[in-house]
């Protein structure tokens, strides 16, 4: 894994499920992660590269700092795969797919598991009730 040939953009690290290393440690989040090299820009963040280990990502950051003189590069982690539902851990791509309606966020070999999980999750939701019948 290396720098992307064309940097990517995201308006929100949270919406892209890019977590700080401190947050992962403080919340004891388990899982396989990839590490993304980022730079804050106007209106969001440029994602510069993806690495299998934090060590590789920090080495790439050092190289960029040395070559550009900019010290504002930072790392975020993204979970590589969903964790099985019965472990009680977070199902990031399952939740993202359900929230957005984009089931392509789920790997093909996990589609049947995702569909069962999504059906159960939607069935457990309460009926929508308007807070008020009056408009202000």
GISUL-V480171 format. One record per residue. N is the residue number from 1. RES is the residue in three letters. SS is DSSP state (hx for helix, st for strand, lp for the rest). PHI is phi in radians with two decimals (* if undefined). Layout:
# GISUL-V480171
N,RES,SS,PHI  N,RES,SS,PHI
This chain:
# GISUL-V480171
1,UNK,lp,*  2,UNK,lp,-2.57  3,UNK,st,-1.09  4,UNK,st,-1.18  5,UNK,st,-1.18  6,UNK,st,-2.25  7,UNK,st,-0.97  8,UNK,st,-1.81  9,UNK,st,-2.16  10,UNK,st,-2.42  11,UNK,lp,-1.39  12,UNK,lp,-2.49  13,UNK,lp,-1.14  14,UNK,lp,-1.11  15,UNK,lp,-1.12  16,UNK,lp,-1.51  17,UNK,lp,1.01  18,UNK,lp,-1.78  19,UNK,st,-1.83  20,UNK,lp,-1.30  21,UNK,hx,-1.14  22,UNK,hx,-1.08  23,UNK,hx,-1.08  24,UNK,hx,-1.07  25,UNK,hx,-1.18  26,UNK,hx,-1.12  27,UNK,lp,-1.72  28,UNK,lp,0.87  29,UNK,lp,-1.44  30,UNK,lp,-1.70  31,UNK,lp,2.53  32,UNK,lp,-1.56  33,UNK,st,-2.12  34,UNK,st,-1.97  35,UNK,st,-2.02  36,UNK,st,-1.88  37,UNK,st,-1.56  38,UNK,st,-2.20  39,UNK,st,-2.55  40,UNK,st,-1.27  41,UNK,st,-2.34  42,UNK,lp,-1.03  43,UNK,lp,1.46  44,UNK,st,2.81  45,UNK,st,-2.46  46,UNK,st,-1.67  47,UNK,st,-1.74  48,UNK,st,-1.69  49,UNK,st,-3.01  50,UNK,st,-2.25  51,UNK,st,-2.33  52,UNK,lp,-1.29  53,UNK,lp,-2.29  54,UNK,hx,-1.13  55,UNK,hx,-1.03  56,UNK,hx,-1.10  57,UNK,hx,-1.14  58,UNK,hx,-1.15  59,UNK,hx,-1.12  60,UNK,hx,-1.12  61,UNK,hx,-1.07  62,UNK,hx,-1.04  63,UNK,hx,-1.11  64,UNK,hx,-1.12  65,UNK,hx,-1.06  66,UNK,hx,-1.12  67,UNK,hx,-1.45  68,UNK,hx,-1.86  69,UNK,lp,1.43  70,UNK,lp,-1.53  71,UNK,lp,-1.81  72,UNK,lp,-1.46  73,UNK,lp,-1.19  74,UNK,st,-2.57  75,UNK,st,-1.92  76,UNK,st,-2.37  77,UNK,st,-1.98  78,UNK,st,-2.20  79,UNK,st,-1.22  80,UNK,lp,-1.37  81,UNK,lp,-2.50  82,UNK,lp,-1.25  83,UNK,lp,-1.71  84,UNK,lp,-1.01  85,UNK,hx,-0.99  86,UNK,hx,-1.30  87,UNK,hx,-1.46  88,UNK,lp,1.40  89,UNK,lp,-1.53  90,UNK,lp,-1.17  91,UNK,lp,-1.87  92,UNK,hx,-0.95  93,UNK,hx,-1.26  94,UNK,hx,-1.11  95,UNK,hx,-1.13  96,UNK,hx,-1.08  97,UNK,hx,-1.15  98,UNK,hx,-1.18  99,UNK,hx,-1.12  100,UNK,hx,-1.63  101,UNK,lp,1.36  102,UNK,lp,-1.89  103,UNK,hx,-1.32  104,UNK,hx,-1.28  105,UNK,hx,-1.24  106,UNK,lp,-1.72  107,UNK,lp,-0.99  108,UNK,hx,-0.97  109,UNK,hx,-1.27  110,UNK,hx,-1.87  111,UNK,hx,-1.04  112,UNK,hx,-1.16  113,UNK,hx,-1.11  114,UNK,hx,-1.07  115,UNK,hx,-1.08  116,UNK,hx,-1.14  117,UNK,hx,-1.10  118,UNK,hx,-1.11  119,UNK,hx,-1.09  120,UNK,hx,-1.15  121,UNK,hx,-1.12  122,UNK,hx,-1.17  123,UNK,hx,-1.13  124,UNK,hx,-1.39  125,UNK,lp,-1.21  126,UNK,lp,-1.29  127,UNK,lp,-1.20  128,UNK,lp,-1.26  129,UNK,lp,-2.27  130,UNK,lp,-1.15  131,UNK,lp,-1.22  132,UNK,lp,-2.69  133,UNK,lp,-1.58  134,UNK,lp,-1.87  135,UNK,lp,-1.71  136,UNK,lp,-1.68
